[in-house]
């Protein structure tokens, strides 16, 4: 099983374990790859929709792995019980939804040795939640897949909330400190995005002026990071 760049980067963040949960498994490609390459002995592939679960079941059967990968229908972390897996991947959905999935079953999340989170939208919302909730960020990575940037965050439960400059919700301080090969272009992309939003605001209402000031501050902070 060959993975795309995003899923490959997620796989490379996974420490060897006995059992792993893949939330939002879609076609089941990631758990298939993880079992085939001995990242784990057993996997649970879950999805909230029956279509992806059936697709995953078929792909798992075609790979001869039905005894090592179990498919479950359900939302978020509700498909497993406490301690059933050592880790989880929650990927391919927005940062708001990942935050809600964690919070809705926080006791399950606490039981994991770690979790790999991959927000495809609003990563800043998820990272703010991680810091304010006091989770420990073990590592982060960044990749480009089909011309889109993806952030990958490895975390574990903690209870040490931290106050940081909110620009580091937008851009990973870990990746900046590591001088990640893509971080400069990623920051430049964000600056360009916010400049475009700024230029679309043409009215002079108080709300619009406040929004323009917020964008200007954000752009200036991002420029300081490059």
N, C-alpha and C positions, 0 to 999 in steps of 0.2 A: 504494500500500500504506500503510494507516494502522496505526500501532503503538499498543499500550497505553502507559500512563505509564512503566512500568518500562523497557521496551525503547526508548522515546523518550529517556529520560534516558541510557541506555547509548549510543545513537547520537550524542547531543550531546557526548559525551566523546571521540568518535573524531576524531582529526586525519586529514586527507586522506592517502591512501596508494594505492599501486598494487594491493596484494593483502592480504586479511585472512582469517583463519581464525575461524569461529564454531563453538566446541566445544559440543556438546549443542544442536544447532540446532533440534530439535523440528520445527516446520512450515516452517522456512526463512524466516520473516517478516523477521528482522533482516537477513540478507544481501540479500534482495530489496530492502528499503528502502534499504540502503546503496548498492547499485549504481544504483538508480533515481534517487537524490538526489545522485549523484556524490561520495559519501564515498570510494569506491574504484572502481577499474576492473574488478576481478576478485575473486571471493570463493570460498572453500572452505567448504561447509556440512557439518559432520561430526557423527556421532552413533554411540553404541555399539550402538544397537538398529536393526534393519532397518525397523521400522514408521515411525519418524520420518524416516528417510532416504527412504523411498518417498513419504511425504507431502510432504516438502520437494521432491523431484524433480517431483512433480505440480504443486505451486504455482509452482515456478520455470518449468516448461514453460508453464503457463497465462499467466504474465507475459511470455513470450517471451524469457527470459533464460538459456536453457540453454547458450548460448555464453559466458556471463560468470560463471556460478555453477556450480561442480562439486560434486556430493555424494559424500562418501566415508564408508564404514562402518568404524568403528574407535574405539578408546578414546583419550580425551584428546588429547595432542599427537602421538601415534604415527602419525597419518594424513598428516603432512607431513614433509618433510626440511628440514634446517637452511638457512635463508635463503629458503625458498619464499614466505613472506609476511612483511610488515614488522610485523605486529601480530596480536593474537588477542583474541577475546572468550571468556571462560569464565564462563558465567552459568547461573542456574537450577538450581543444585545446592548442597549443603551446603559450609560452609567447610572441613570436614575433607577432603572429596573434592577440592575445588579445590587445596588444599595438596598433596595426594598427586599430583594430575595434574601440577602444576608440578615437584615433586621427582622424579617418575619420568622426566621428560624435560627435565632442567634445562639441558642443552646446547641444545636447541631453544628453550627459554624465553629463554636468554641472547641468542639471535640477534634477538629482537624489539626494535623501537624502543620499544614499550610494550605493555601488555596491560590490558584492562578486565576486572575481576573483580567478579562479582555473587553473593555468597553469599546463599542464601535461608534458611539456618539456620546457627547457630554462626558469625556473622561475627567474634566475638572470637577464635576459634581461628585463623582466617585472618589477622587483623590481627597477632596475636602472632607468627605465623610470618613475616610480612612484615618486622616490625621485627627479630626475632632473626636472620633470614637476611640482613638488611642491604639489602633492596631499597629503592629510592627510590620514595616515594609522590609522584606528580606532582599528583594532585588527588583529591578525594572528593566524592560527592554523596549525597543522600538523597531518597527519594520515598515516597509512599503510593500503592499500587495495590490495589484491591479490599480496602480496610481493613487492609492489611498494610504495614509499613515495609520498605523495601529499601535496603540500603547498596550503593554503587557505588564501586569503588576503581580508580584508574588508576595503574599501577605500571610500573617498568622494573627490569631486573636491576641489582643493585649488590652490593657486598661491604663494607658499612660497618654492621655490627650496632650497634644502639643500645639503651641501657637507658632505658626510660621507666616511669613509674608504670603499673601494670597496669590502672588504671581506663581508660586510653586504648586498651586493647584492646577494651573494652566500648563506648566512645563515641569517635568520631573527634575528635582534637585539632584537626585541620584544620577540621572543620565547626564546632567551638566557636569557634575563632579567627575564622572567617569570619562568625560569627553567623548561621548558616544558619536560614532561616525555620522549619524543622521541628525544630530540634535540641532546643529546650526541651521540646516535647511528647514527643519521642522519649525524652529522659532521664526524664521523668515516667512514661512507659509502662514503662520498665525498672524504676524504683523500685516501681511498683505490682506488676509481675510478681514481683520478689524478695520483696516483702512477703507476697504470697500464698503463695509457696513456704515462707517462714519460718513462716507460720501453720499450714501443714499438718504441720509437724514437732512431734509431741506427746510422743514418748518422751524419756527422759533418759539415753540411752546416751552414751558418750564420743564416738562418731562423730557422733551427732545434735547434741550440744552444740558440737562443732567446726564442724559445718555451719552451725549457727545463728550462731556467731561470725563465720564467713566471710561469711554473708549480711548480717549487721549492718554489718560493715566496708564491704562493697560498697555497701550502701544509703546509708551515711553519706558515702562518697566521691562517690556520684552526686548527693546533695543539695548538696554543696559546689560542684558544677558548674553548678547552676541559678541 
